[in-house]
Amino acid sequence: MKRTKVNTRKEITNVLLIIAGIFSAAFGLKGFLIPNHFIDGGVTGISLLVSSTTGAPISVLIIVINLPFIWLGFKRINKLYAIKTLIAICLLSIVLYLFKFPIVTDDKLLTAVFGGFFLGTGIGLAMRGGCVIDGTELLAVYINPKSFLSVGQIILVINILIFGVAAFFLGIHSALYSILTYLSASQMINYIVQGFDEYTAVTIISPKSELIKNVIIRQLRRGVTVYKGERGYGRNAIEDKDIDILYVVITRLDVSRLVNTVQQVDPNAFIITHSVSEVKGGLIKRHVLSH
């Protein structure tokens, strides 16, 4: 019973995220990009480019151009995901057709940055809700097993082709501003999908590792993994060889707090940090941003 309530709440949250994403993307398109003849990358960019050059309604093109990619997702990836994607894209088309959004600005730089901001936010929210409103990723995932390129590299190649065509039809200046739109949208998608509290892995090497481990666990309330290591350099060949290596995964906002705490225990501790794309399980989600 409890699990059913949790699942129902999760599905309602996903639906709300998708709806919010659709309206954000529609506002980015009709409030910024379409009036100024800018495009984005991916299938949305293709739809905008075709609409700009032919005058065809964007609400129709969004569905028509996405259909082949949705079909690929249905056949090769995940049927439920493809169905949710189809529904979300149809809803986006309806919103674009029925709702009027104010044209916010005709300044090219503002259009590129904020058009990409709202469009990227919309795509990211839809992805958090369990679908996409741009079928490019479905195509990339389909091509990936048959290619030496990664999914990200395939999407990059597709977008390079789109912006190359845009430069021919819309002019080099519009194409360059459209690249800014794409970069702005991509950054927002990363933030929304990965979270503003992007995870960071911290490796700590110190002769005071036991004390540092206790401080991290008891004071910072973070989980610690201990690797048994051996120094590659010491005062001689016998002593200072064995050492415990501490590995901690925290949010980006907590990095400075952790580093300061470690340096208070051992100012000479060797600390390495690097970004982590995804984290599941463990203690990290339980204590995010707690102080």
Secondary structure by P-SEA (a helix, b strand, c coil): caaaaaaaaaaaaaaaaaaaaaaaaaaaacccccccccccccaaaaaaaaaaaccccaaaaaaaaaaaaaaaaaccccaaaaaaaaaaaaaaaaaaaccccccccccaaaaaaaaaaaaaaaaaaaaaacccccaaaaaaaaacccccccaaaaaaaaaaaaaaaaaacccaaaaaaaaaaaaaaaaaaaaaaaccbbbbbbbbbccaaaaaaaaaacccbbbbbbbbcccccccccccccbbbbbbbbbcccaaaaaaaaaaaacccbbbbbbbbccccccccccccccc
